Amino acid sequence: MTFCCIENSLAFYDVKSSQCHVGILFCSECNNMLYPKEDKRTKTLYYACRNCDYSQEADNPCVYINKLEQEVDELALIVPDVVHDPTLPRTEDHICRRCGKQEAVFFQSQTLKAEENMRLYYVCTNVDCLHKWTE
């Protein structure tokens, strides 16, 4: 990641995605920091100086992006106590690969990534095993 100065603003240039994101903007008249404001009449974003009357229209309506990406093992999020839930369906068609028991509790859930489809999750009903898998 490379930092650069673009027209009175502190920005960073992401080499991987070839995008430049504006961070802090500075007033061209008094060099103080500009703050995001909303023009309620036109519903547009602009930046204004708190020390003088300078303002400028925002190039982008986005003020802040907080993008968190962390890979999580979705099977680790399944609580083993689901085997005791009488409302969940059970199947004998899916044999546990760990202990060989021929009964499992199953349920359908959306994966952690919203763009993926729903998925079936299985939990072995052997309380000494409680192996979790998906197909």
N, C-alpha and C positions, 0 to 999 in steps of 0.2 A: 504494500500500500504506500503510495507516494502522496505527500502533502504539497499543495500548490496554492498560489494566491491568484484569485481571479476577480478583477474589478471590485476592489474594496471588500472582498470576502475571504474568509478562511475556508478552504474546501479540501476534500481529499479525493484522490483519483484512485479508483479500484482497477488495478491492472487486469485482473482476471475477467471482470465483466465489462470493462471499457466504459464505465459510467462515472460521472463526476457528480457528487452530492454536495450541495452548499451546506456549510455548517453555520458559521457566524458571519453576519453581514455588518458592515460598518458604514456610518454616515459619511457621505462624500463632502459634507460641509465642515463638520466638527470632529470627525473621526471617532465618535462614540458608537457604541454598539446599537444596532437597530433591533427592534422588538416586533414580533408578529402581532398584527391587529386585524380585525375584521371590519370591513365596511358593511354595516348592517343593511343599508339601503340597497346596495348592489350585490350583497353577499359574495364579496371577493376578498381575497387575502392581500394585505399589503404590509410593508415593514415601515415602522416609524421611529424616529429618533426622539428620545425623552428630553433631550436638552435643547433642541431647536425644532423648527417646524418642518424639517426635511422628512419626506416619505417617498417610498417607491413601491410600485406594484410588484407583487411576487410573480416570478416566472413559473412557479410550480405551486399548486394549492396545498401540497403536502408540507407540513411543518416538521413532523417527527415520525420516523419509522423505527419500531423496535422489533426486529426480526430475530426470533430465537429458534434455533434449530439444534435439536439434540436427539440423537438416536437413542431410543428407549426400547428395551426388549418388551414388546407388548404382552408376552406371556407372563412376565414377572409381575404385571399389574393385576393378574387374576388372583383373587383371594381363594385359597384352598377350601375354605368353609362352604363353597358353593355345593359341594357334594352332599351337604346336610339340608339343602334347600328343597323342600318337598314340591315346590311349584315348578322347578326346572325339569324338563324332559330327560329321560334316560334312554340309552341305546345299548343294544348288545351286538350291533353290527360293526363296531369299531373296537378292536382289541388293543389293549395297552401294550406298547412296544417295550416298556420297561419291565413290567411284572407279569404280563400275559393275561390279566383279568379281562373278562369279556363283558364288562359293563362300564359305561362312562356317562357322566352328566354332560350335556351340551347346551350351548346357547349361542345366539347370533348377536354380533355386535359390529359396530363400525370400527374400522381400524383407526389408528392414531392419525394417519394421513387422510384428510377429508376427501381427497380426490380418488381414493381407492374404494372398492366395493365393500359391501358387508361380508363378513367372514364368520364361519362356524368355529367355535372354540370347544375343545373337549377337555374334561378333567377325569382322571381315573378315580373310581369310587373306592378303591382299596386305600383305607386310611393310612396304611404304612407306606404307600407309594405316592399317591396324589400327583402323578405325572400329568403335565399339561401339554397339549399340542393343538395344532390347527391343521385343517386340510382345505 
